Amino acid sequence: MSFIKKVIIPVAGFGTRFLPATKAQPKEMLPIVDKPVIQYLVEEAVASGITEVIFVTGRGKRAIEDHFDHAGELEFFLEKRGKQNLADQIRKISGLAHFAFVRQKEPRGAGDALLQVQHLIGNEPVAVLYGDDVVYSKTPCLKQLIAVFEKYQKPVFPLERVSKEMVSRYGIIGGKKIGPRTYRIERIVEKPSIEDAPSRFAVVGKYILTPKVFSVLRELKDHVNYHEGKELVPTEAFARMLAQGEEMYGYEFEGVRYDCGDKLGFLKAVVDFGLRHPDIQVGFRKHIKKAANGRK
């Protein structure tokens, strides 16, 4: 039985990298074939034993609430037209978990987003999933992290080895390998240069956190100059916790990660999931081959 029953999914960002597509819809609702990105994350959480999903939303994110709400009229419409299987799929979405939605009134960073829902977490560990990272794997990525947490009872982060040219885009860890795919984290550097990077292991957007992170974020919150465009970022809290002697662990997860907050990463996800989709894989594969050969 999993110790982790709640997940926080921050979705309050503007999605500027996908404008104008995200002018009137959340980037998390962009579809990978026939499901929005956000549904893949919720399904990952549920498959990992999560029963409560807490969204931190912002203005213009109502479509996410509607997607996970009951849609009786749509279900009835589909059933009347003999599309029972599709109606069942729609009905299943609202029953995946217990959902809660909390507004982040201003875009003050992912750390501030976590503080907005502290009252719903209490004194228990919690998972965090960001809307950009979809992982295709036999065992859900979050479930892999939970297994490590259950062993050490300390914060756990998924690690991915990235190229030297990419280290400046991520939080990079330095640490010691203590077991298969498992590392004891000694430092985290946010977006370092190639020269300053302690390794090539990047922390991707999924965490298991202990309650202490909330108290550290509160300590840091008053020192952030929001008027200068600064944000409260969790990495700073993690760095302070490490400096205070808090143990943290990293796990080099098994699976393929798609950065769906990046145009190229999103397109890779669409192509790969399309090639796996039972309804379209044959025709889509033929199209890809024709396109690769320069034929229409």
C-alpha positions, 0 to 999 in steps of 0.5 A: 500500500502506497504512503502517497495518496495526494498529488499536486499538479500546478497548471497556472502558467500562461503557456507562452511557448505555444502561442497563439495556440494557447491564447484561449486554451490551457497548454495542458489541454493540447492533445497527444493524439486523442487525450490532452497532456494533463490526462496522461499525468492524472492517469500516471498518478492514479496508476501509481496509487494516488487517490486525490488530485489537487490542481493549482490553476489560474485564470483561463484554466477552466477547461481543465476543470471541465475536462475532469467534471462529469459530462452527463449530457455528452454521455447521453448524446453518445449513448443515444447514437450507439457509441457506448464505448466512447461514452464509457471512456468519457464517464471514466475520466471524472471517476479517475480520482477525487479532484480539487482546484485551487487558484493561484491569483498571481504567477509567482512561481512553482514554489508559490503554487505549492504554498497555495495548497498547503492547507490540503496536504497537512503533515504528510508526504505528497507527489508533485507532477508538472504539466510538461513532462509525460513519460512513457514507461512500463511502470509509471514514473511516479510509481518508480519514485514512490518505491524509492520513497518507501525505502528512504522516507525522504524527498525523491526526484526523477533523474535523466541524463542530458547532453552537455548542451542541455544542462543549462536548461535544468536543475542539475544534481551532484551526488553519490550513487548508492544503489541501482539507478539510485543517488544520494543527492548532495547539491542541486544547481539551477540551470548551471553553465556546462563548466559549473554543472556538477553532473549531467543528471537533470531533475525533471518535473516530478517529485515526492516531497516531505512536509518540510518543504512548505516551511522552507518555502514560507521562509524564502517567500518574503525574500523574493522581489516579485516586482522585479519579475522574480519567482519563488522556485522550489529548487531554492528550497531544495538547496536550503534543505540540503544545506540544513542536512536534509537527505534527498534522493534521485532515481534514474527512472526507466522510460522515455520522457517527452518535454511537452512544454517544448514544441519539438518535444511535444511533436515527438510525443504526438508522433510516438504515441500516434505510432503506438495508437491501435486505431491509427498506427498502421496508417500513420506509420505509412504516412511517416514513411512516405513523408521521410521519402519526400512523397505526398 
